[in-house]
Structure formats: structure tokens, C-alpha cells
Amino acid sequence: MTRGIRRAASLLYLIPLVFLGIFFLYPLLALFDLSLRPDGILDLSAFIRLFSSDYYIGVLIFTVYQALVSTVATIALALPCAFVFARFRFPGKSLLLSLATLPFVLPTVVVALAFAVVLGDAGLLNDLLRALFSLDYSPIQLERTLTLIIIVHVFYNFAIALRIMTSYWSSIGFAAEEAARTLGANELSLWRDIRLPLIRPALLSAAVLIFIFCFTSFGVVLILGGIRFATLEVEIYYQAVSIFNLPLAAALSLVQILSMLFMLVIYTNTQRRLQVSLASGAAIARRPRTLGQRSAVFACVLLIGALLFTPLLALLWRSLFLTGQLDLSGYLGLSQRSRASLLFITPLEAVFNSLRYALLSMTIALALGLIASHMINRRGPWSRLSDPLFMLPLATSAVTLGFGFIIALDEPPLNLRSSWLIIPISHTLVALPFVIRSVLPSLRAIPPTIGEAARVLGATPYVKLWTIDAPLVSRGIVVGATFAFTVSMGEFGASLFVAQRESVTIPVVIYRLIGDPGLASYRQALAMSVILMLVCAGGFLIIERLRVAGIAEF
Amino acid sequence: MLRISNISHVYGERVSLKNVALEVEPGEIVCLLGPSGCGKTTLLRIIAGLEATPEGRIMFAGADIGDTPVHQRQFGLMFQDFALFPHMNAADNIAYGLRRRGFPQRSIAREVESLLERVGLAGLGDRDISSLSGGQQQRVALARSLAPKPRLLMLDEPLGSLDAKLRDQLALELRQIIKDEGLSAIYVTHDHREAYAVADKIAIMNIGRVEQVDTPRGLYRRPKSAFVAEFLGMFNIFDVEGSRFAGLICSEALPHKANTKMILIHPAGIRIGQATASRSLRYDAVLTSAVFRGDYFDVGVKLQDETALRFSNPTLPAQIGEAVSIAIALDAVIALES
């Protein structure tokens, strides 16, 4: 009997593997094929064009450059904050640390729009400055500048840097620093000789991770950069969708995938150096005493609060008071298409689309993720192989995924090109690593003896599964499900590729509405963004309340 | 009742059990005693059915149970880390095995109450596991494994994760409860004092083999091998051919065992001062070390031929470096298997 069960379980394991094979590896191979053999024979002309043209070299350089500047800016802001968080105890600290991760679940479209609302030419800050100093022009001119893109990247990645460096700092403690102080070190030499060298592994690890995220930035650059700035991701999108130069887009995708793999290898290396014994950070933190310490804490709280809440509150405010007084027409008009709009469905229908796809992606991702987690959790060769395998979609940008989908899944027997199913499937791929990373820690936290105790007490394998394993993993399951739902709701890059006229989702509709002329579309875009922001923030609250330690790996 | 014979088990490349045989009679507490890695936990897991029976036979009440799945063996196992279910309170933990046997709800409640009382946790049934102290968790784990009235109770280092003071007290209580329930039990430990306190019979294990099976007193008086003697905390083990002192005392004490290779001078038979046993030998020695232990002293002496001996002595009649006279009882010289 047990042998039969084991065989059935092994068959079950095949399901997520087959899914990954068909919907991830196959489109990826199709991409490789298209870039290397556009007409069935080896033809590297796309690559030759790519590397001999100043334009594409420029795109590559810009992609690296903006990622580099964003990374340096993020680290520079987060480093002092991480020190303050590790060193000092103050009310609201853990709340703030957890709130700081909110951007992680916010869709790029929403955030890009929110920053345009604050810092745009007609944004709130310019309004304020004009009113204060009676100006007749906008003093802040950030629209379509690299600066704005970098500010948004800092918004997104600040929490990553803060969390990685704070937890590392708490774990290494401050003994070395105190020793140096007794030996006569002043504040300057403390930073130079003790703090920076000690925090280096965490700093590097955070920097590489942030660089990867910015390197693959799509929505932010597409919306805020206009036609002036294009990263690799944006260029792939232009080539594939606007110019329809598929071989070149595929070649760019290949460059993108290879750079990602290269950077991930570096990241894994920096990660390995981070494995230190984790002492409790709470014991190290102490109350700020001097005026300088208090102002440092205050400045940190202010910075994080401003960075985090200004754009989100501004978005909410603008959606309600666009013309100065309360105006709900953006919300009330969601069931209608604005006259100028190029959309084929109403925004409200898109909301239902998004909800439907998110529920479906959540269900599939959860089912696949549970099976995959169970497989990874069993020790043995399966586990070592499948763990990195299921993380691969995370290492592939959503744009590449979407592009792979439309070129691979467009002919029988798998012609999904015109089916709405292609959207939840692509979302499932993006969400799957999140589900696994949520379920796996709670699965791993169950000591094997607990299951054995149940068996000795007379539980059959099934009864053990229902009475012991299921209740113990339930929190991880809820967190994973919420992650999947939130990720699907906000997914932009892949959706932009695969969504059809009638199957567009909220982020895609927001993007289209921003591009439409007229105030009516803009109102609708704001209202949709607020709705999406609230849904994602709700998801974030559930995740933060229930999650088991270990998800901070991202 | 339980008879296992010829059990061998290979764990990866390593042989973890080799031709192990063991018998547990009804109502008997057998201790598996040995250092970590000697295979005692593996043996326990094989008996419980958590590891497949590789080679050999496991008979229980006359039936071969080698192929019976874990949940049908009706054995109880108390884990070293207790393995309590963290999502259930104390009472639900205890009730788990009773529910699996399909007892009616009301009788389960009654049984849980009575068990909580027997292990000294009356009134704590609705407490969360995490809110209980280590000693209380240990009692819940014991009650849980007792609840379904197992045909055989197994305990894997049940006191291992508790501090020393609690351990002494709980070892006695544990024995009393097992005896009150009239259970047969296998008790795994690496602490010989704990084994002395709990066991009716001790099986001492070394690298996958059972070295000796005896009562606690029998084991203490007549350790069979150097390993057993050392594991029980005894010193003064000598190679008969390698030491003049050992050769002489061996021929004096064990004249009929001419081919003895190793001997133990049992610590109970060495004293500073006058001999208490009828047949004993006297030696001149120098006191080299003395450690105060409260009721006695651990002392070290050196004989004139440089042979070092360690034993405990009720008093300390001399200072370190001074000459003492020691007496060794001839019946304290024990031949060891090599």
C-alpha cells in the first residue's frame, strides 16, 4: 500500500515539472531558437546588428548606467538608516521596518503614476511651490528625466537594502565598534575602519540584488522615461510590439537572460558570505540618548515615512480632488469608456478581468506550489535539482516571459495566443516562486519527529497529512496564496504582451489610460490606480501579519 | 514478549546495527545504554516501525511484526525532542492517539483528565504547548504516549533535553509511572546513572552491537569488556602483559584464568588505609591528586612502579605528594574480554 502511495506521489510531482516545461522552458527555447535561427538556419545577423549599432550599445550602456546609479543612491540612503535601525530601539521601529516593504507588492504602474502625481510638471509639489512663491511656471522639471526614474527605483529598493543590512548588522553586533571606541576611534574612523568593512558582505549582497531589479526595470522606465530612455526590457517591448522586429527582440531577450544568469551567480556568491550565526538583534539595540542620536533616529523615521507615504497619499488625494474640490467622477465613470479611449472594454470590466485572473492564478500557483514544496522538502537529489529550477521564473523578466509566450504558444497543439487563459498562466509562472518561498519555510519548520509521533500514535499517512501537516502549513499557504493573488493583480510586463483587447487587466488599462489624451481618462487612471493600490496593500497586510520568518530572502 | 534476533541495518555506507538480539519480558523495563551513534535510536526506530526492518526478525507476542506498518503496531514512542503537536493544546495532544483508535469522545475526555492527573498536570489540559515548561512538556509527551495503552512503550532519551536536577527526579517518577501502568518498556539513554535508576535490565551497546545485557547491579559489578567498564565511568583498566603490576595481581587474584589479557581493578575494591575485604593486597603509593566531591574524594595515587590508580575514598588522610598505603581487594580484580 505504502509503495502504491509513493508511486502516486511521484506522478503528482510530475505536474509542476510538466507545467514548468511547457510554459517556461519551451517558450524560452523558442526565444533562443528565434534569435539564433530566425528562418530555420543559423543566422547571427540580429546579434551582429545589435552589437554593431551605436543605438543598441547605447541601450545596453543606459540599462547598466541607470541600474548602477539607482543602486548607489539606494545604498547611500539605506546605509545610515540600517545603522540606526540596528543600533537603536525606538517606538514603532518594527512597524516601520515592516511597512517599508510595502512597495514590494505595489504594481509599477501605480507607483510610476503616484510619483508623476507628486513630482510631475503639473504635480502636487509644483502646485505647492507655485502657490507658495506665486510663480507662473513649474520650478521642478523632472518629467521624462533619469532623476525621476532613479527616485522611483530608490522607492522600490530602499526596503531591500534596509532589511538586509539591518538584520546583518544586528547579527554581527557592535562589540568590535565598542572595542574600537575604547581604543580611541572617533566617529569618522569608526565608519571607515569598523562599520563599513564589517557591513560589506551585506552591502554587496543588497547592492547586487538591487542592481538586478533595476537592470530589469520595465514599467517604471516605460511610463516615466517616455521615448527618451529605454532599458533592455523596454527595447524588447518596442522591437516586438511596435516595430515587430521579432528576431532582434529575441536577440535582446537572449542578452537579457544571459546577463541575468551572470548576475544571479554573483548574487548567490555574495549571499553565501552572509551566512553568519544569527544572534538576537533586540538585545543589541538600545535607546538613543544624545541629541545627535535622537536626531538621527528622527531623520530616519522622517525619510522613510516621506519616501513611503507621500506618493501613495498623493495618489489618493489626486484621485479624489483632481480639480481642487471633491470629484468622484473618476470612480463613478469606471463603468464607461471615455470617448477618447482606445480601450475595447470599460475599466470596470478590466477590474473583473483582473479579479478573475488573479483568483485563477492563485489557485493554480497554490496547487503547483504545494506539490513543488513537498517535493523540494523531501531530502534527496529531487530536492537539490528542483529548488533552483522552480526559482528560475523569478530570474527571468516578465517581459521576456510574455514575449516567449506569444512566439511559442501561437500554434497548435498549444494555441493560446488568442485565449484569455494565457494571462493567468503567465501570472502563475511569476507567482509560483513566491508561493514556494512562502510554503517551504513553514513546511521545513515542522520537525520530522512530529509526523512520526502521529504515525506511532496510530495515524495513517492520510490522517497525518490532514491532522498534522495541513494545519501546520496553513499560515504559509495563506501567505503564498495572498502573494500569488497580489502578484497577479499587479503584473504588468507579461500582461502587456499577452493580453488581448477584451482580456486586458487593471495595470494594462491604467497604462493605456495614461497614454490617452483628456482629463476623463486621467481621472479613470487615478481611480483604477487607487483601487489597485488598496487591493495590494490589503494583500500586504495579510502577508506581513501571517508570514513565517524566511521570506525576507527576496 | 518482544524478541528481536539477528537485526542488522546498513545506513548509507555505514553498518549501524550488526546481529542485534534483544528480549523484553512482560512488565520489564529494558534500557538501551550506549554512546551517541552506537545505534540505539536506530534500533528503537526499527522496533517502532519508523525504519523498515532490513534483516532479522522482530517477534511480538509470538507474531512476526516486521511488515506491520507503524500505525498498526500499537506501540508507544516518546521522542527525545518530545515532538508535541504545536497547533494543539496539552489535552488534544494526549487525546490524539485515543482519537485514532476511535474511542468515543466522552471516554477520551475522561481518560485525558485522568492521565493529566497521573503525570501531575491536573488542570493544565487547555494550555498551549509553547506556554509549558520543559518539564511539563516532557510530562505531556509521556501522557500522550501512555494514553492509547501501548503494548510496548519506547522512550528515546526522554530526559535528554532537561537539566540535570530535573532529570534525577523525573527518572524516578518515570519508572514509577511505567510500573504503575504495568507496561513493558524500552528506554534509550546515554547516561548510565539514569539507566541504573530506571532499568530492570540494561543492554549496553557499542558501534551497532549489544556488548552486554545484565541487571544494573550485575553490570556494575561485572562489566564484561573494557568498553563497558569505561562507559560506566570506571578507570584502572590494565593490559596484563603490558604492566608488571597487572601481571602480578592477575596471577594472584585469577590463578585459574591464565589467558586473561585485560583486567579491571574495580573502584569499589580500592581503599586508602586498612583493608576491609578478607583477601587483599597492600601497596605503598604516593597521593597525586584529590578532588573534593562532597561525600567522598576522587583520588589518584601512584604505586612505586609508576602505575597510576584512580578511585574514590570516603576521607582524605594525607596531603598531595605524601606517602599512603592502599589496599586492593582480590575480588575487585575482574577479567575483561578484549
Interface residues (C-beta under 8 A of the other chain):
Chain A: M1 T2 P447 T449 I450 E452 A453 A454 R455 V456 L457 G458 A459 T460 V463 T467 I468 P471 L472
Chain B: A48 G49 L50 P69 V70 H71 Q72 R73 Q74 F75 G76 L77 F79 Q80 D81 A83 L84 F85 P86 H87 Y96 G97 R100 R101 R144 S145 P148
